[in-house]
Amino acid sequence: MSSIEVNTFTYHHDDLELQGYLAQPSRYPRAAILIVPTISGPTKIMHDRARWLASLGYAAMVCDIYGQGHIEDMQKARLLASALRSDAENYRARFRCALDELRKRSKLANDRIAAIGYCMGGEIVLEMARSGEELALVVSFHGLLATPLPAKRGTIKSRILVCHGRADPLVSPKQVRAFLEEMDIAGADCHMHIYSGVVHGFTDPASDTSPVDVVKYNESADRQSKAAMLSMFDELF
């Protein structure tokens, strides 16, 4: 198996400087994967996942959200997220820049690109799909499902996998129904996996030590959602 190369770098959204982290095999990757972190921004666990995906043959880039790295203060993260979400088109453009950077920096010799996201990152990759980005797949792990710009018929070009905790207090059953109806109207190829009794943040072992009581790690849901993602990767790539 080829070795893994890791690079950190800066890229830009307009005048905002952002930090990227790219792990990829030394030989040509099977596909490129953009990893969008939670509301708190890039963390060690996101970098670990990039290296894990690189070990499986993928070029994996962890993108930045606010240009401030990891945000320890949750109140500050919420304020930054609210400001970013206030302009839906600018919100989408922030991560279109990351996709462009991944295309430029990876050794990818084809156009096979996916985007995966966690919590707010899950919301973001779904926004990418809604905006018609040329992606093979987007995967949302305990992501938020509501949007100010619902997809129109024929807009979504990517396949979609949503891994959702049934007991997630941040995503109501009404939002789930509205999302599925939106996907039907848009004609999207969407798979949704729902884990009974599972709440928000189920892929992150650090959730159990979080001061936020709506998040909790679930080993089974974490394992099953990873397996679902890899199965879709195998099918597409």
Contacts in CASP RR format, 6 or more apart in sequence:
PFRMAT RR
TARGET T0000
AUTHOR 0000-0000-0000
METHOD contacts of the structure
MODEL  1
MSSIEVNTFTYHHDDLELQGYLAQPSRYPRAAILIVPTISGPTKIMHDRA
RWLASLGYAAMVCDIYGQGHIEDMQKARLLASALRSDAENYRARFRCALD
ELRKRSKLANDRIAAIGYCMGGEIVLEMARSGEELALVVSFHGLLATPLP
AKRGTIKSRILVCHGRADPLVSPKQVRAFLEEMDIAGADCHMHIYSGVVH
GFTDPASDTSPVDVVKYNESADRQSKAAMLSMFDELF
1 25 0 8 1.000
1 55 0 8 1.000
2 25 0 8 1.000
2 26 0 8 1.000
2 27 0 8 1.000
2 57 0 8 1.000
3 25 0 8 1.000
3 26 0 8 1.000
4 23 0 8 1.000
4 24 0 8 1.000
4 25 0 8 1.000
4 26 0 8 1.000
4 51 0 8 1.000
4 54 0 8 1.000
4 55 0 8 1.000
5 23 0 8 1.000
5 24 0 8 1.000
5 25 0 8 1.000
5 26 0 8 1.000
5 54 0 8 1.000
6 21 0 8 1.000
6 22 0 8 1.000
6 23 0 8 1.000
6 51 0 8 1.000
6 54 0 8 1.000
7 21 0 8 1.000
7 22 0 8 1.000
7 105 0 8 1.000
8 19 0 8 1.000
8 20 0 8 1.000
8 21 0 8 1.000
8 22 0 8 1.000
9 19 0 8 1.000
9 20 0 8 1.000
9 22 0 8 1.000
9 101 0 8 1.000
9 105 0 8 1.000
10 17 0 8 1.000
10 18 0 8 1.000
10 19 0 8 1.000
10 20 0 8 1.000
11 17 0 8 1.000
11 18 0 8 1.000
11 20 0 8 1.000
11 97 0 8 1.000
11 98 0 8 1.000
11 101 0 8 1.000
12 18 0 8 1.000
12 97 0 8 1.000
13 93 0 8 1.000
13 94 0 8 1.000
13 97 0 8 1.000
16 67 0 8 1.000
17 67 0 8 1.000
18 63 0 8 1.000
18 64 0 8 1.000
18 67 0 8 1.000
18 97 0 8 1.000
18 98 0 8 1.000
19 42 0 8 1.000
19 64 0 8 1.000
19 67 0 8 1.000
19 69 0 8 1.000
20 42 0 8 1.000
20 61 0 8 1.000
20 62 0 8 1.000
20 63 0 8 1.000
20 64 0 8 1.000
20 98 0 8 1.000
20 101 0 8 1.000
21 42 0 8 1.000
21 46 0 8 1.000
21 47 0 8 1.000
21 50 0 8 1.000
21 61 0 8 1.000
21 62 0 8 1.000
22 50 0 8 1.000
22 59 0 8 1.000
22 60 0 8 1.000
22 61 0 8 1.000
22 62 0 8 1.000
22 102 0 8 1.000
22 105 0 8 1.000
22 106 0 8 1.000
23 47 0 8 1.000
23 50 0 8 1.000
23 51 0 8 1.000
23 53 0 8 1.000
23 54 0 8 1.000
23 59 0 8 1.000
23 60 0 8 1.000
23 61 0 8 1.000
24 32 0 8 1.000
24 54 0 8 1.000
24 57 0 8 1.000
24 58 0 8 1.000
24 59 0 8 1.000
24 60 0 8 1.000
24 106 0 8 1.000
24 107 0 8 1.000
25 54 0 8 1.000
25 55 0 8 1.000
25 57 0 8 1.000
25 58 0 8 1.000
25 59 0 8 1.000
25 107 0 8 1.000
27 107 0 8 1.000
28 107 0 8 1.000
28 108 0 8 1.000
28 109 0 8 1.000
29 54 0 8 1.000
29 57 0 8 1.000
29 58 0 8 1.000
29 59 0 8 1.000
29 106 0 8 1.000
29 107 0 8 1.000
29 108 0 8 1.000
30 56 0 8 1.000
30 57 0 8 1.000
30 58 0 8 1.000
30 112 0 8 1.000
30 233 0 8 1.000
30 237 0 8 1.000
31 58 0 8 1.000
31 59 0 8 1.000
31 108 0 8 1.000
31 110 0 8 1.000
31 112 0 8 1.000
31 113 0 8 1.000
31 114 0 8 1.000
31 136 0 8 1.000
31 233 0 8 1.000
31 236 0 8 1.000
31 237 0 8 1.000
32 58 0 8 1.000
32 59 0 8 1.000
32 60 0 8 1.000
32 61 0 8 1.000
32 102 0 8 1.000
32 103 0 8 1.000
32 106 0 8 1.000
32 108 0 8 1.000
32 112 0 8 1.000
32 113 0 8 1.000
32 114 0 8 1.000
33 53 0 8 1.000
33 58 0 8 1.000
33 59 0 8 1.000
33 60 0 8 1.000
33 61 0 8 1.000
33 113 0 8 1.000
33 114 0 8 1.000
33 115 0 8 1.000
33 116 0 8 1.000
34 60 0 8 1.000
34 61 0 8 1.000
34 63 0 8 1.000
34 95 0 8 1.000
34 98 0 8 1.000
34 99 0 8 1.000
34 102 0 8 1.000
34 113 0 8 1.000
34 114 0 8 1.000
34 115 0 8 1.000
34 116 0 8 1.000
34 125 0 8 1.000
35 46 0 8 1.000
35 49 0 8 1.000
35 50 0 8 1.000
35 53 0 8 1.000
35 60 0 8 1.000
35 61 0 8 1.000
35 62 0 8 1.000
35 63 0 8 1.000
35 115 0 8 1.000
35 116 0 8 1.000
35 117 0 8 1.000
36 63 0 8 1.000
36 65 0 8 1.000
36 95 0 8 1.000
36 98 0 8 1.000
36 115 0 8 1.000
36 116 0 8 1.000
36 117 0 8 1.000
36 118 0 8 1.000
36 120 0 8 1.000
36 121 0 8 1.000
36 122 0 8 1.000
36 124 0 8 1.000
36 125 0 8 1.000
37 43 0 8 1.000
37 46 0 8 1.000
37 62 0 8 1.000
37 63 0 8 1.000
37 65 0 8 1.000
37 117 0 8 1.000
37 118 0 8 1.000
37 120 0 8 1.000
37 121 0 8 1.000
38 118 0 8 1.000
38 119 0 8 1.000
38 120 0 8 1.000
38 121 0 8 1.000
38 201 0 8 1.000
38 204 0 8 1.000
39 65 0 8 1.000
39 71 0 8 1.000
39 74 0 8 1.000
39 77 0 8 1.000
39 78 0 8 1.000
39 81 0 8 1.000
39 119 0 8 1.000
39 120 0 8 1.000
39 121 0 8 1.000
40 70 0 8 1.000
40 71 0 8 1.000
40 72 0 8 1.000
40 74 0 8 1.000
40 77 0 8 1.000
41 64 0 8 1.000
41 65 0 8 1.000
41 66 0 8 1.000
41 69 0 8 1.000
41 70 0 8 1.000
41 71 0 8 1.000
41 77 0 8 1.000
42 62 0 8 1.000
42 63 0 8 1.000
42 64 0 8 1.000
42 65 0 8 1.000
42 69 0 8 1.000
42 70 0 8 1.000
43 70 0 8 1.000
45 204 0 8 1.000
45 205 0 8 1.000
45 206 0 8 1.000
46 62 0 8 1.000
46 118 0 8 1.000
47 62 0 8 1.000
49 60 0 8 1.000
49 62 0 8 1.000
50 60 0 8 1.000
50 61 0 8 1.000
50 62 0 8 1.000
51 60 0 8 1.000
53 60 0 8 1.000
54 60 0 8 1.000
56 230 0 8 1.000
58 233 0 8 1.000
58 237 0 8 1.000
59 102 0 8 1.000
59 106 0 8 1.000
59 107 0 8 1.000
59 108 0 8 1.000
61 98 0 8 1.000
61 101 0 8 1.000
61 102 0 8 1.000
61 105 0 8 1.000
61 106 0 8 1.000
63 95 0 8 1.000
63 98 0 8 1.000
63 101 0 8 1.000
63 102 0 8 1.000
64 98 0 8 1.000
65 80 0 8 1.000
65 81 0 8 1.000
65 84 0 8 1.000
65 94 0 8 1.000
65 120 0 8 1.000
66 80 0 8 1.000
66 84 0 8 1.000
68 80 0 8 1.000
71 77 0 8 1.000
71 80 0 8 1.000
74 211 0 8 1.000
74 212 0 8 1.000
81 120 0 8 1.000
84 90 0 8 1.000
84 91 0 8 1.000
84 94 0 8 1.000
85 91 0 8 1.000
88 127 0 8 1.000
88 147 0 8 1.000
88 148 0 8 1.000
88 149 0 8 1.000
91 124 0 8 1.000
91 127 0 8 1.000
92 127 0 8 1.000
92 128 0 8 1.000
92 131 0 8 1.000
95 115 0 8 1.000
95 124 0 8 1.000
95 127 0 8 1.000
95 128 0 8 1.000
96 128 0 8 1.000
96 131 0 8 1.000
96 133 0 8 1.000
99 113 0 8 1.000
99 115 0 8 1.000
99 128 0 8 1.000
99 133 0 8 1.000
99 135 0 8 1.000
102 113 0 8 1.000
103 113 0 8 1.000
111 134 0 8 1.000
112 136 0 8 1.000
112 236 0 8 1.000
112 237 0 8 1.000
113 134 0 8 1.000
113 135 0 8 1.000
113 136 0 8 1.000
114 135 0 8 1.000
114 136 0 8 1.000
114 137 0 8 1.000
114 138 0 8 1.000
114 139 0 8 1.000
114 158 0 8 1.000
114 233 0 8 1.000
114 236 0 8 1.000
114 237 0 8 1.000
115 125 0 8 1.000
115 128 0 8 1.000
115 133 0 8 1.000
115 135 0 8 1.000
115 137 0 8 1.000
115 138 0 8 1.000
115 139 0 8 1.000
116 122 0 8 1.000
116 125 0 8 1.000
116 138 0 8 1.000
116 139 0 8 1.000
116 140 0 8 1.000
116 141 0 8 1.000
116 229 0 8 1.000
117 124 0 8 1.000
117 125 0 8 1.000
117 139 0 8 1.000
117 140 0 8 1.000
117 141 0 8 1.000
117 143 0 8 1.000
118 141 0 8 1.000
118 142 0 8 1.000
118 143 0 8 1.000
118 201 0 8 1.000
118 203 0 8 1.000
118 204 0 8 1.000
119 141 0 8 1.000
119 142 0 8 1.000
119 143 0 8 1.000
119 144 0 8 1.000
119 200 0 8 1.000
119 201 0 8 1.000
120 143 0 8 1.000
120 144 0 8 1.000
121 140 0 8 1.000
121 143 0 8 1.000
122 140 0 8 1.000
122 141 0 8 1.000
122 142 0 8 1.000
122 143 0 8 1.000
122 144 0 8 1.000
123 140 0 8 1.000
123 143 0 8 1.000
123 144 0 8 1.000
123 145 0 8 1.000
123 147 0 8 1.000
125 138 0 8 1.000
125 139 0 8 1.000
125 140 0 8 1.000
126 138 0 8 1.000
126 140 0 8 1.000
126 143 0 8 1.000
126 145 0 8 1.000
126 147 0 8 1.000
126 160 0 8 1.000
126 162 0 8 1.000
127 147 0 8 1.000
127 149 0 8 1.000
128 135 0 8 1.000
128 138 0 8 1.000
128 158 0 8 1.000
129 135 0 8 1.000
129 138 0 8 1.000
129 151 0 8 1.000
129 156 0 8 1.000
129 157 0 8 1.000
129 158 0 8 1.000
129 160 0 8 1.000
129 188 0 8 1.000
130 147 0 8 1.000
130 149 0 8 1.000
130 150 0 8 1.000
130 151 0 8 1.000
130 155 0 8 1.000
130 156 0 8 1.000
130 186 0 8 1.000
131 149 0 8 1.000
131 155 0 8 1.000
132 155 0 8 1.000
132 156 0 8 1.000
132 157 0 8 1.000
132 158 0 8 1.000
133 157 0 8 1.000
133 158 0 8 1.000
134 157 0 8 1.000
134 158 0 8 1.000
135 157 0 8 1.000
135 158 0 8 1.000
136 158 0 8 1.000
136 159 0 8 1.000
136 236 0 8 1.000
136 237 0 8 1.000
137 158 0 8 1.000
137 159 0 8 1.000
137 160 0 8 1.000
137 161 0 8 1.000
137 232 0 8 1.000
137 233 0 8 1.000
137 236 0 8 1.000
138 158 0 8 1.000
138 159 0 8 1.000
138 160 0 8 1.000
138 161 0 8 1.000
139 160 0 8 1.000
139 161 0 8 1.000
139 162 0 8 1.000
139 163 0 8 1.000
139 229 0 8 1.000
139 232 0 8 1.000
140 160 0 8 1.000
140 161 0 8 1.000
140 162 0 8 1.000
140 163 0 8 1.000
140 164 0 8 1.000
141 163 0 8 1.000
141 201 0 8 1.000
141 202 0 8 1.000
141 203 0 8 1.000
141 225 0 8 1.000
142 163 0 8 1.000
142 164 0 8 1.000
142 165 0 8 1.000
142 168 0 8 1.000
142 200 0 8 1.000
142 201 0 8 1.000
142 202 0 8 1.000
142 203 0 8 1.000
143 162 0 8 1.000
143 164 0 8 1.000
143 171 0 8 1.000
144 170 0 8 1.000
144 171 0 8 1.000
144 175 0 8 1.000
145 162 0 8 1.000
145 164 0 8 1.000
145 171 0 8 1.000
145 175 0 8 1.000
145 176 0 8 1.000
145 178 0 8 1.000
145 179 0 8 1.000
146 175 0 8 1.000
146 178 0 8 1.000
146 179 0 8 1.000
147 182 0 8 1.000
150 182 0 8 1.000
150 185 0 8 1.000
150 186 0 8 1.000
151 182 0 8 1.000
151 183 0 8 1.000
151 185 0 8 1.000
151 186 0 8 1.000
151 188 0 8 1.000
152 185 0 8 1.000
152 186 0 8 1.000
153 185 0 8 1.000
153 186 0 8 1.000
153 187 0 8 1.000
154 186 0 8 1.000
154 187 0 8 1.000
155 186 0 8 1.000
156 183 0 8 1.000
156 186 0 8 1.000
156 187 0 8 1.000
156 188 0 8 1.000
159 189 0 8 1.000
159 190 0 8 1.000
159 191 0 8 1.000
159 232 0 8 1.000
159 236 0 8 1.000
160 183 0 8 1.000
160 188 0 8 1.000
160 189 0 8 1.000
160 190 0 8 1.000
160 191 0 8 1.000
161 190 0 8 1.000
161 191 0 8 1.000
161 192 0 8 1.000
161 193 0 8 1.000
161 228 0 8 1.000
161 229 0 8 1.000
161 232 0 8 1.000
162 179 0 8 1.000
162 190 0 8 1.000
162 191 0 8 1.000
162 192 0 8 1.000
162 193 0 8 1.000
163 193 0 8 1.000
163 195 0 8 1.000
163 221 0 8 1.000
163 224 0 8 1.000
163 225 0 8 1.000
163 228 0 8 1.000
163 229 0 8 1.000
164 171 0 8 1.000
164 176 0 8 1.000
164 192 0 8 1.000
164 193 0 8 1.000
164 194 0 8 1.000
164 195 0 8 1.000
165 171 0 8 1.000
165 194 0 8 1.000
165 195 0 8 1.000
165 196 0 8 1.000
165 197 0 8 1.000
165 198 0 8 1.000
165 199 0 8 1.000
165 200 0 8 1.000
165 202 0 8 1.000
165 221 0 8 1.000
166 194 0 8 1.000
166 195 0 8 1.000
166 196 0 8 1.000
166 197 0 8 1.000
166 198 0 8 1.000
167 196 0 8 1.000
167 197 0 8 1.000
167 198 0 8 1.000
167 199 0 8 1.000
168 198 0 8 1.000
168 199 0 8 1.000
168 200 0 8 1.000
168 214 0 8 1.000
169 199 0 8 1.000
169 200 0 8 1.000
169 214 0 8 1.000
170 200 0 8 1.000
170 214 0 8 1.000
171 200 0 8 1.000
176 192 0 8 1.000
176 194 0 8 1.000
180 190 0 8 1.000
180 192 0 8 1.000
183 190 0 8 1.000
191 228 0 8 1.000
191 232 0 8 1.000
193 224 0 8 1.000
193 225 0 8 1.000
193 228 0 8 1.000
195 202 0 8 1.000
195 218 0 8 1.000
195 220 0 8 1.000
195 221 0 8 1.000
195 224 0 8 1.000
195 225 0 8 1.000
198 218 0 8 1.000
198 221 0 8 1.000
199 214 0 8 1.000
199 215 0 8 1.000
199 216 0 8 1.000
199 218 0 8 1.000
200 207 0 8 1.000
200 214 0 8 1.000
200 215 0 8 1.000
200 216 0 8 1.000
201 207 0 8 1.000
201 215 0 8 1.000
201 216 0 8 1.000
201 217 0 8 1.000
202 216 0 8 1.000
202 217 0 8 1.000
202 218 0 8 1.000
202 221 0 8 1.000
202 222 0 8 1.000
202 225 0 8 1.000
203 217 0 8 1.000
203 221 0 8 1.000
203 222 0 8 1.000
203 225 0 8 1.000
203 226 0 8 1.000
204 215 0 8 1.000
204 217 0 8 1.000
205 217 0 8 1.000
206 217 0 8 1.000
207 215 0 8 1.000
207 216 0 8 1.000
207 217 0 8 1.000
208 216 0 8 1.000
208 217 0 8 1.000
END
